[in-house]
Amino acid sequence: MNFEFTQEQLADADRFRSIVNEKIAPLAQKIDQSSPTERDEIVRSHFKTLGELGYLKLSASEGVGGAGRGALEWTLHAEMLAKVCPSTFLAAYAATEMACVPITLFGNEIQRQQYVVQTLNGDTLGAFALTEPEGGSDPLGIKTSAGKDGDGWVLNGCKTYVTNGPVCDFAVVLAVTKSDGGVKGMSLFIIDAKTAGFDNSKRLETMGHRGAALGELVFKDCRVGPEALIGMENEGFGYAMHALQSGRLAASVGSLGIGQAGLALALPRAMTRESRGKKIIRNQEVSFKLAEMYALIDTGRLLVQYAASSIDTGDAETGPNVSCAKIFTSEAATKISTLTVQVFGAAAYVVGHPAERLYRDARAGEIMYGPSEIQRVMLAQDLIGKYGV
């Protein structure tokens, strides 16, 4: 399999790197340390910038105004953004790779124009709402309901840990529409944030990724018309799984970027910091840490690109490939951030140090959009299905 990029693709990526280093990277620490209102303003501004740069359109199909370049080329740019500002990266992919994917694939043309096109331009910010307070990673635990009311629907329930929840312009929500239908009794809806009965005011303060606003969405007799339904009634679970697959790939890229950021911090430190008259990189215990970081990043990138290529080609092994990439890169990011803190020592234990922020940001990768445990369960089930072991 060939992961070589063309000269034009590499030149585009270099231009993108230059711009994000200039406009987004300098504000990463400020986002982390600012008030929620300030964070929201900065990230929203970054989102608009990413829209103007065409980044948000990279992997989207041309039918919705996207560039149609596919998942593999998107990863080339995405890891650069994740490296300089994990918060902005997370907020952006929650909107484009999560909320917009099911609308693009299964929605109608009016929905695509109203929500997807505007999001890809950087004008609106979407959220994808699946997890509930009691459900966790179990989709059968979903309680949020959507009952028929004339030609429309009335939603009641609560979603939690929703990225972009407190600042979203719209949310894509999975709800039960047939109480005894299991996964064949759920439907996916687009809920405009201005809809009566929709409350997204509760913000959850997080350990890391502080610029990617996390919150709860509460639906209390929230009535929507028939135009809110995405695709077919009771088919929403399958639609949501497409979004989760995109989200898992994006989470893998996010972890890869955090790993790169850790090495980019640790290497100059090791090459300039002296102890007993010599650079600490000359100490084997330090140099081996850097070597391990490098190996984890390089391996992780191969797994990410392999998974992205699987998505582009429609490979039957896409699910397992994405799960492998997510497990490896997320756990690698946690390890790399830990090693980065160790290279800096006490300096990185102080709040406000970039390595301290990365240490907190890295931890989310093993949890979001299906924790490592769930990825291993899915891989084990895949093995049993293939080999009957």
MOQUIPE-V811861 format. One record per residue. N is the residue number from 1. BURIAL is + if it has 9 or more other ideal C-beta (glycine too) atoms within 8 Angstrom, else -. D_CENTER is the distance of its C-alpha to the mean C-alpha in Angstrom with 2 decimals. Layout:
n: (N & N)
burial: (BURIAL & BURIAL)
d_center: (D_CENTER & D_CENTER)
This chain:
n: (1 & 2 & 3 & 4 & 5 & 6 & 7 & 8 & 9 & 10 & 11 & 12 & 13 & 14 & 15 & 16 & 17 & 18 & 19 & 20 & 21 & 22 & 23 & 24 & 25 & 26 & 27 & 28 & 29 & 30 & 31 & 32 & 33 & 34 & 35 & 36 & 37 & 38 & 39 & 40 & 41 & 42 & 43 & 44 & 45 & 46 & 47 & 48 & 49 & 50 & 51 & 52 & 53 & 54 & 55 & 56 & 57 & 58 & 59 & 60 & 61 & 62 & 63 & 64 & 65 & 66 & 67 & 68 & 69 & 70 & 71 & 72 & 73 & 74 & 75 & 76 & 77 & 78 & 79 & 80 & 81 & 82 & 83 & 84 & 85 & 86 & 87 & 88 & 89 & 90 & 91 & 92 & 93 & 94 & 95 & 96 & 97 & 98 & 99 & 100 & 101 & 102 & 103 & 104 & 105 & 106 & 107 & 108 & 109 & 110 & 111 & 112 & 113 & 114 & 115 & 116 & 117 & 118 & 119 & 120 & 121 & 122 & 123 & 124 & 125 & 126 & 127 & 128 & 129 & 130 & 131 & 132 & 133 & 134 & 135 & 136 & 137 & 138 & 139 & 140 & 141 & 142 & 143 & 144 & 145 & 146 & 147 & 148 & 149 & 150 & 151 & 152 & 153 & 154 & 155 & 156 & 157 & 158 & 159 & 160 & 161 & 162 & 163 & 164 & 165 & 166 & 167 & 168 & 169 & 170 & 171 & 172 & 173 & 174 & 175 & 176 & 177 & 178 & 179 & 180 & 181 & 182 & 183 & 184 & 185 & 186 & 187 & 188 & 189 & 190 & 191 & 192 & 193 & 194 & 195 & 196 & 197 & 198 & 199 & 200 & 201 & 202 & 203 & 204 & 205 & 206 & 207 & 208 & 209 & 210 & 211 & 212 & 213 & 214 & 215 & 216 & 217 & 218 & 219 & 220 & 221 & 222 & 223 & 224 & 225 & 226 & 227 & 228 & 229 & 230 & 231 & 232 & 233 & 234 & 235 & 236 & 237 & 238 & 239 & 240 & 241 & 242 & 243 & 244 & 245 & 246 & 247 & 248 & 249 & 250 & 251 & 252 & 253 & 254 & 255 & 256 & 257 & 258 & 259 & 260 & 261 & 262 & 263 & 264 & 265 & 266 & 267 & 268 & 269 & 270 & 271 & 272 & 273 & 274 & 275 & 276 & 277 & 278 & 279 & 280 & 281 & 282 & 283 & 284 & 285 & 286 & 287 & 288 & 289 & 290 & 291 & 292 & 293 & 294 & 295 & 296 & 297 & 298 & 299 & 300 & 301 & 302 & 303 & 304 & 305 & 306 & 307 & 308 & 309 & 310 & 311 & 312 & 313 & 314 & 315 & 316 & 317 & 318 & 319 & 320 & 321 & 322 & 323 & 324 & 325 & 326 & 327 & 328 & 329 & 330 & 331 & 332 & 333 & 334 & 335 & 336 & 337 & 338 & 339 & 340 & 341 & 342 & 343 & 344 & 345 & 346 & 347 & 348 & 349 & 350 & 351 & 352 & 353 & 354 & 355 & 356 & 357 & 358 & 359 & 360 & 361 & 362 & 363 & 364 & 365 & 366 & 367 & 368 & 369 & 370 & 371 & 372 & 373 & 374 & 375 & 376 & 377 & 378 & 379 & 380 & 381 & 382 & 383 & 384 & 385 & 386 & 387 & 388 & 389)
burial: (- & - & + & - & - & - & - & - & + & + & - & + & + & - & - & + & + & - & + & + & + & - & + & + & + & - & + & + & + & + & + & + & - & + & - & + & - & + & + & + & - & + & + & + & - & + & + & + & + & + & + & - & - & - & + & + & + & + & + & + & - & - & - & + & + & + & + & - & - & + & + & + & + & + & + & + & + & + & + & + & + & + & + & + & + & + & + & + & + & + & + & + & + & + & + & + & + & + & + & + & + & + & + & + & - & + & + & - & - & - & + & + & - & - & + & + & + & + & + & + & + & + & - & - & + & + & + & + & + & + & + & + & - & - & + & - & - & - & + & - & + & + & + & + & + & + & - & - & - & - & - & + & + & + & + & + & + & + & + & + & - & + & + & + & + & + & + & + & - & + & + & + & + & + & + & + & + & + & - & - & + & - & + & + & + & + & + & + & + & + & + & - & + & - & + & - & + & + & + & + & - & + & + & + & - & + & - & + & + & + & + & + & + & + & + & + & + & + & + & - & - & + & + & + & - & - & - & + & + & + & + & - & - & + & + & + & + & - & + & + & - & + & + & + & + & + & + & + & + & + & + & + & + & + & + & + & + & + & + & + & + & + & + & + & + & + & + & - & + & + & - & - & - & - & - & - & - & - & + & + & + & - & + & - & - & + & + & - & + & + & - & + & + & + & - & + & + & - & + & + & + & + & + & + & + & + & + & + & + & + & + & + & - & - & + & - & - & + & + & + & + & + & + & + & + & + & + & + & + & + & + & + & + & + & + & + & + & + & + & + & + & - & + & + & - & - & - & + & - & - & - & - & + & + & + & + & + & + & + & + & + & + & + & + & + & + & - & + & - & + & + & + & - & + & + & + & - & + & + & - & - & + & + & + & - & - & - & - & -)
d_center: (25.65 & 25.44 & 22.43 & 24.64 & 23.56 & 26.26 & 27.73 & 26.50 & 22.86 & 23.26 & 25.05 & 22.33 & 19.80 & 22.38 & 22.82 & 19.15 & 19.18 & 22.31 & 21.05 & 17.84 & 20.09 & 22.57 & 20.73 & 17.44 & 18.13 & 21.22 & 19.51 & 16.82 & 19.41 & 20.71 & 17.47 & 17.39 & 21.06 & 21.62 & 22.23 & 19.65 & 21.43 & 21.35 & 17.67 & 16.98 & 19.46 & 18.14 & 14.49 & 15.94 & 18.26 & 15.69 & 13.91 & 17.43 & 18.11 & 15.20 & 16.67 & 20.07 & 19.14 & 17.94 & 14.53 & 12.87 & 15.47 & 15.28 & 14.04 & 15.35 & 18.86 & 21.90 & 22.92 & 20.55 & 21.24 & 18.64 & 19.67 & 19.39 & 18.74 & 16.53 & 13.53 & 15.61 & 16.55 & 13.12 & 12.13 & 15.25 & 14.16 & 10.46 & 11.58 & 14.04 & 11.88 & 9.76 & 13.30 & 14.86 & 12.51 & 9.36 & 9.53 & 9.88 & 7.14 & 4.58 & 7.16 & 7.55 & 4.78 & 5.17 & 8.63 & 9.16 & 7.36 & 7.63 & 10.63 & 12.51 & 12.55 & 15.05 & 17.06 & 17.42 & 18.47 & 20.55 & 21.31 & 24.48 & 25.25 & 25.71 & 22.26 & 20.71 & 22.82 & 22.32 & 18.57 & 16.85 & 19.24 & 19.12 & 15.34 & 15.45 & 18.26 & 16.38 & 18.78 & 16.87 & 13.62 & 12.40 & 10.90 & 10.55 & 12.99 & 13.87 & 14.58 & 18.03 & 20.06 & 22.22 & 20.13 & 17.39 & 16.23 & 19.33 & 19.00 & 22.79 & 22.67 & 21.43 & 24.16 & 23.09 & 25.74 & 26.56 & 30.34 & 32.33 & 34.24 & 36.40 & 34.31 & 31.20 & 29.21 & 29.04 & 25.95 & 26.35 & 24.03 & 21.12 & 17.36 & 15.73 & 12.65 & 11.22 & 8.64 & 10.83 & 13.55 & 16.34 & 15.99 & 15.07 & 17.69 & 17.02 & 15.25 & 15.02 & 16.71 & 17.96 & 21.55 & 24.63 & 27.25 & 29.60 & 30.24 & 31.61 & 29.39 & 26.69 & 23.73 & 26.15 & 26.60 & 23.27 & 22.38 & 19.48 & 20.25 & 19.24 & 20.35 & 21.21 & 20.81 & 24.56 & 25.66 & 28.30 & 27.40 & 23.72 & 22.93 & 19.68 & 21.61 & 20.62 & 18.18 & 17.14 & 17.51 & 15.21 & 16.06 & 13.41 & 10.76 & 13.64 & 12.93 & 9.90 & 12.42 & 12.30 & 15.18 & 17.30 & 18.40 & 22.06 & 24.02 & 27.79 & 29.86 & 27.27 & 28.99 & 27.46 & 29.32 & 29.12 & 27.00 & 23.99 & 23.88 & 21.52 & 23.56 & 26.02 & 26.77 & 25.87 & 23.58 & 20.31 & 19.14 & 19.15 & 17.29 & 14.50 & 14.33 & 13.62 & 10.47 & 9.49 & 10.51 & 8.39 & 5.23 & 7.08 & 7.95 & 4.86 & 4.59 & 8.21 & 8.32 & 6.88 & 9.60 & 11.95 & 11.88 & 12.65 & 15.35 & 16.81 & 17.01 & 18.86 & 21.33 & 21.84 & 22.95 & 24.97 & 26.93 & 28.74 & 29.44 & 31.06 & 33.02 & 34.48 & 34.92 & 38.38 & 39.93 & 43.62 & 44.08 & 41.40 & 37.74 & 35.59 & 33.94 & 37.41 & 37.00 & 35.88 & 33.77 & 31.66 & 31.66 & 30.58 & 27.49 & 26.55 & 27.45 & 25.20 & 22.20 & 23.07 & 23.47 & 20.17 & 18.28 & 20.46 & 20.13 & 16.37 & 16.28 & 18.74 & 16.80 & 13.63 & 16.06 & 17.99 & 15.18 & 14.25 & 18.00 & 18.33 & 16.11 & 18.23 & 21.44 & 20.83 & 21.79 & 22.72 & 21.12 & 17.58 & 16.49 & 18.08 & 16.96 & 13.23 & 14.08 & 16.17 & 13.66 & 11.16 & 14.25 & 15.74 & 13.19 & 11.90 & 15.61 & 16.64 & 14.53 & 16.21 & 19.51 & 19.26 & 18.52 & 21.44 & 23.65 & 22.88 & 24.06 & 27.05 & 28.04 & 28.16 & 29.85 & 30.75 & 29.41 & 25.78 & 26.63 & 27.28 & 24.78 & 23.64 & 23.70 & 20.71 & 20.78 & 20.78 & 17.59 & 15.82 & 17.34 & 15.72 & 12.24 & 12.39 & 13.25 & 10.03 & 8.88 & 11.87 & 11.31 & 8.06 & 7.95 & 11.35 & 12.90 & 14.89 & 17.93 & 16.73 & 15.71 & 19.23 & 20.80 & 19.50 & 20.72 & 24.01 & 24.48 & 23.99 & 26.66 & 28.98 & 28.70 & 29.54 & 32.18 & 33.40 & 33.24)
